[in-house]
Each structure stands twice: as structure tokens, then as C-alpha cells.
């Protein structure tokens, strides 16, 4: 899955950008207060995208 598609999916479910780390981007779901990091790679494995969505409490893409 493309990283940009995952970020678009997270933004559609009201997850917000928090900050940029050295190699990751931190996102937060304000509805439940959960955080997750997204690595800065062009392509992400589908299992990683599912884990990020599960961590944030949003439906899987």
C-alpha cells in the first residue's frame, strides 16, 4: 500500500498529524486518544497498514 493512500485514509477518519520524527510520522486519533507511527517509506506492507489502523481504532483500508 502506498504511504500517501494510508495517510489519506487516516485523515478521512479524522486522525491528525502530531509531529515528524527522525524516520517516522506520528498520528493521533483524538476520538480515543491513541497514537501510532508511520514509517517514511513510499510503500508499506499491507499487514503494517492494518496494524496502524488497528492501533488508531479506525477501519482497515
ChimeraX commands (.cxc) that place a marker at each C-alpha (Angstrom):
marker #1 position 0.00,0.00,0.00 radius 0.5
marker #1 position 1.26,3.48,-0.77 radius 0.5
marker #1 position 2.05,5.65,2.25 radius 0.5
marker #1 position 0.11,8.57,0.78 radius 0.5
marker #1 position -3.02,6.40,0.44 radius 0.5
marker #1 position -2.77,5.35,4.09 radius 0.5
marker #1 position -2.38,8.95,5.25 radius 0.5
marker #1 position -5.37,9.96,3.11 radius 0.5
marker #1 position -7.39,7.15,4.73 radius 0.5
marker #1 position -6.36,8.25,8.24 radius 0.5
marker #1 position -7.23,11.88,7.53 radius 0.5
marker #1 position -10.65,10.80,6.23 radius 0.5
marker #1 position -11.26,9.12,9.60 radius 0.5
marker #1 position -10.26,12.31,11.49 radius 0.5
marker #1 position -6.82,11.22,12.61 radius 0.5
marker #1 position -4.48,14.18,12.93 radius 0.5
marker #1 position -0.79,14.71,12.28 radius 0.5
marker #1 position 1.16,15.31,15.50 radius 0.5
marker #1 position 4.83,15.60,14.54 radius 0.5
marker #1 position 7.65,14.34,12.36 radius 0.5
marker #1 position 10.27,12.17,13.99 radius 0.5
marker #1 position 13.66,11.17,12.62 radius 0.5
marker #1 position 12.28,8.35,10.48 radius 0.5
marker #1 position 8.58,8.22,11.35 radius 0.5
marker #1 position 5.49,10.40,11.36 radius 0.5
marker #1 position 3.27,10.41,14.45 radius 0.5
marker #1 position -0.52,10.40,14.06 radius 0.5
marker #1 position -3.21,10.64,16.75 radius 0.5
marker #1 position -6.89,9.74,16.84 radius 0.5
marker #1 position -8.46,12.47,19.02 radius 0.5
marker #1 position -11.65,10.44,19.45 radius 0.5
marker #1 position -9.94,7.80,21.60 radius 0.5
marker #1 position -6.53,9.38,22.29 radius 0.5
marker #1 position -4.48,6.62,20.65 radius 0.5
marker #1 position -1.19,7.24,18.79 radius 0.5
marker #1 position 0.63,5.39,16.04 radius 0.5
marker #1 position 3.76,5.95,13.99 radius 0.5
marker #1 position 4.01,5.65,10.22 radius 0.5
marker #1 position 7.45,4.96,8.70 radius 0.5
marker #1 position 8.57,7.20,5.88 radius 0.5
marker #1 position 8.74,4.64,3.10 radius 0.5
marker #1 position 6.97,5.01,-0.22 radius 0.5
marker #1 position 5.38,1.55,0.07 radius 0.5
marker #1 position 4.13,-0.12,3.26 radius 0.5
marker #1 position 3.22,-3.76,3.71 radius 0.5
marker #1 position -0.49,-4.40,3.95 radius 0.5
marker #1 position -0.07,-6.01,7.39 radius 0.5
marker #1 position 1.66,-2.86,8.68 radius 0.5
marker #1 position -1.12,-0.64,7.33 radius 0.5
marker #1 position -3.67,-2.87,9.09 radius 0.5
marker #1 position -1.72,-2.66,12.37 radius 0.5
marker #1 position -1.55,1.14,12.17 radius 0.5
marker #1 position -5.32,1.34,11.58 radius 0.5
marker #1 position -5.97,-1.09,14.45 radius 0.5
marker #1 position -3.71,0.95,16.76 radius 0.5
marker #1 position -5.62,4.13,15.91 radius 0.5
marker #1 position -9.02,2.46,16.10 radius 0.5
marker #1 position -10.11,3.18,12.53 radius 0.5
marker #1 position -11.43,0.68,9.94 radius 0.5
marker #1 position -8.86,-1.07,7.78 radius 0.5
marker #1 position -8.49,0.21,4.22 radius 0.5
marker link #1:1,2 radius 0.2
marker link #1:2,3 radius 0.2
marker link #1:3,4 radius 0.2
marker link #1:4,5 radius 0.2
marker link #1:5,6 radius 0.2
marker link #1:6,7 radius 0.2
marker link #1:7,8 radius 0.2
marker link #1:8,9 radius 0.2
marker link #1:9,10 radius 0.2
marker link #1:10,11 radius 0.2
marker link #1:11,12 radius 0.2
marker link #1:12,13 radius 0.2
marker link #1:13,14 radius 0.2
marker link #1:14,15 radius 0.2
marker link #1:15,16 radius 0.2
marker link #1:16,17 radius 0.2
marker link #1:17,18 radius 0.2
marker link #1:18,19 radius 0.2
marker link #1:19,20 radius 0.2
marker link #1:20,21 radius 0.2
marker link #1:21,22 radius 0.2
marker link #1:22,23 radius 0.2
marker link #1:23,24 radius 0.2
marker link #1:24,25 radius 0.2
marker link #1:25,26 radius 0.2
marker link #1:26,27 radius 0.2
marker link #1:27,28 radius 0.2
marker link #1:28,29 radius 0.2
marker link #1:29,30 radius 0.2
marker link #1:30,31 radius 0.2
marker link #1:31,32 radius 0.2
marker link #1:32,33 radius 0.2
marker link #1:33,34 radius 0.2
marker link #1:34,35 radius 0.2
marker link #1:35,36 radius 0.2
marker link #1:36,37 radius 0.2
marker link #1:37,38 radius 0.2
marker link #1:38,39 radius 0.2
marker link #1:39,40 radius 0.2
marker link #1:40,41 radius 0.2
marker link #1:41,42 radius 0.2
marker link #1:42,43 radius 0.2
marker link #1:43,44 radius 0.2
marker link #1:44,45 radius 0.2
marker link #1:45,46 radius 0.2
marker link #1:46,47 radius 0.2
marker link #1:47,48 radius 0.2
marker link #1:48,49 radius 0.2
marker link #1:49,50 radius 0.2
marker link #1:50,51 radius 0.2
marker link #1:51,52 radius 0.2
marker link #1:52,53 radius 0.2
marker link #1:53,54 radius 0.2
marker link #1:54,55 radius 0.2
marker link #1:55,56 radius 0.2
marker link #1:56,57 radius 0.2
marker link #1:57,58 radius 0.2
marker link #1:58,59 radius 0.2
marker link #1:59,60 radius 0.2
marker link #1:60,61 radius 0.2
view
